[in-house]
Amino acid sequence: MSSYRLIGLLVALISLDMVAQVPIYDEAKHYQLRSMETGPWEFSPRSWYYSWWSKDMKVLWWKWSQKLPGLGIHDNGPAGLGGADHYVSRYSPNQTRRVLMLAQAKMVKKQTQKVEDRIKEVQKRETVSIADRSLDVVWEDYTPSFAKLEIIYTRRLGEYRKAFGRNEAYRAIQLEHQKIFDAVNYMRKNYVTNIDRKKVYSQQLNKFEQLIQKMNLSIKMHLSYQELKSICKTS
């Protein structure tokens, strides 16, 4: 008999433990907490809080909602006869709070969207800038002109050396030529925009043309002097 009692006690303890682990829904606390946060200003049990409350009724196949008198402890008293504190109708901070929260959320969303738009615009400009700086797309337009002037320069340099020798002016011409191509190569390798590259290429191309013009002028003056000298000798 004692063994049956022991088994019964164990079953009872296990049942109590299982019941303790089952979550219990408290409707009154649910409504109160929801009202304190952002939910509707609503309380339960309705028959306790409100002067009048609606109850769903059912008889056979008919269903309807029946309005019944309540105690109205925090409303307008039993059946609205008075004597309560009117709490449920007088105070509804959740509505004001909800409006403020929605307004604040809308403002934050608008500000966040503006920040995101600015970031995207900056990213777009940076992407274009990186692509522009990484790829030299203007040198190809200047390559034929520099190549043509280089051929002319090489010929004129030989004529200049033949006329004047490797004097100080000859070395100055070579140094100027080297500076021109150093500037070009620097822009080709440097991380700059194509507008800056184009500006430098144009400047150095003009300098190259001027250098060849100076060489041509010196050579022509030398040839004219030699011709005049020859004429003087024969006369």
Protein Blocks (a to p, Z undefined) as FASTA:
>chain_A
ZZmmmmmmmmmmmmmmmmmmpccddfklmmmmmmmmmmccddddfklmpmbdcddddehj
bccddddddeklmmnoehhngjiaolmmmpcfklmmmmmmmmmmmmmmmmmmmmmmmmmm
mmmmmmmmmmmmmpccklmmmmmmmmmmmmmmmmmmmmmmmmnopafklmmmmmmmmmmm
mmmmmmmmpccdfklmmmmmmmmmmmmmmmmmmmmmmmmmmmmmmmmmmmmmmZZ
